[in-house]
Amino acid sequence: MTGSKRQNFIGGAAILGSAVAVTKVLGALYKIPLGNLLDSEGMAHFYVAYNIYNLLLLLSTAGLPLALSRLVSQAGALGRENQKRRIFHVALGMFAVLGLAGGGVMFLYPEALAKLLHDSLAAPAIWALAPSVLCVCLLSAIRGYTQGQGDMKPTAVSQILESACKLVVGLALAWWLLRCGAPSHIAAAGAIEGVTAGSVLGLLVLSVQLMFRKRGRRGTDVPLPCRGIAKELLGIGVPITIGAAGMSVITLLDQLLVMRTLQEALGYSERAASALYGEYTFGMTLFSLPASFIYPVTVSLIPAIGSALACGDQRGACCHTQSAFRLTALLALPAGIGLAVLARPILDMLYPAVPETAAAAAYHLTVLGVACVGVCVMIVTNGVLQAYGREYVPVWSLLCGGVVKIIVNQLLVANPSIGIKGAPIGTLCCYGLIALINLVVIRRTVPQRPAYLGIFVRPALATAGMAVVASGTWRFLTQELHMGDAATLLSIAVAAFAYALGCLCLGAVTREDLLSLPKGEKIANFLNIGGK
């Protein structure tokens, strides 16, 4: 790639993962104080708008950026420079149309969308988010183009700027509105305005960066017609969109079913149902955290496998697949089980201003912590299937999981003795089934099948040891030494050390894995890790 050094698959994932780490810290500095400001009812209004926004955004941008990066990487591997440029120009026009359509729906019909989800007070927040859809669509086109060329830095930089702007603008507006005596649904709209401001800033910065980027050499190839490229983008992107939008579709479906069931089957008022669902969203905020570190793996994985397959390198594609699974296992298992084991102390530490809500949300996070392991496996398996051209498999597995979610919600949430506690159980069953279906299909259809036992068993054993250490440490520090929030932080630190030590002792991390990271050889030598 002209003008930058092409990063390898794990290196690109590491860059995006680092950006995710920064954005999640900024996101925590945004949402945790926001939860303390708005409490459960205000946060319910916030998430109604945000879930609609996520769905429209994913329908617009989930598949096409990955299709764009896959086609660009394949064209680059074959030296077709003109084809790369035309792919980007066609995709940019398609993204603009999708962004205008999605943003227009939110801008023109906020009341209808809010009533559809049984929360009429969420309309101002939905309206405030509308411009962000167009901005993020255009951002996604530029990101997909640079990712297809193996350069993850523009995406990383723009994500960090977006999050920083969201934090400053959103939190300041929410605080100011509440100080002026505004009701919680108006404060929620002010808070969510930070998301729009962040997307505008990210688009401006990335556009300027693209304008001043050095142009690569002109190729001698004759690119395909625009209509043919658009057809190819849609052929790849539409099924990827349906599969990639799974988490948002299921979250929105979950919200619709739970809110309706609480009001119609159990007789709660709209306000009371919003408060109960708000408790559930406190657990959902942390539930989505581990998955956000797996998305960079998929973003880096698809162009890497696409480039290898374009050159007929089946072995290289298999190596990328194995690395993606190992990285997912190493990240997802400790993150999910750690959240489940320390759910109550983590929530008490993060939300001291609303202790009753935090206590009620602890049950949800315990179940959702286990469920997020399934989400992470779903994300990476979707990426593998999409990279190998089996884009429709995630669609069918998503449908199966959605059906299970509906059935479990109807059986459990409508039961007065269970109520809202049935929602996370349905989520666990849903994502567990999706992950299982994807793993079975990959095992049966992908050449040079991944060895699941070798990939997952060692991290699972290290995670089990970590869970025992985390629980035991927290109990000792709180019961014997009577420590407060410091006990939670120390327990997390001790658990992380125990997990890292367990992985090293069990051989869960190989020298080959470390060599793919920046400064990987120095890390491997320092840890005295040899080859496989």
Helices and strands as residue ranges (DSSP letters): H 9-61, H 64-77, H 81-108, H 110-116, G 120-122, H 123-148, H 153-179, H 184-211, H 226-244, H 246-264, H 270-287, H 289-292, H 295-310, H 314-341, H 343-350, H 355-387, H 393-412, G 419-421, H 422-445, H 452-475, I 476-480, H 485-506, H 511-515, H 520-527
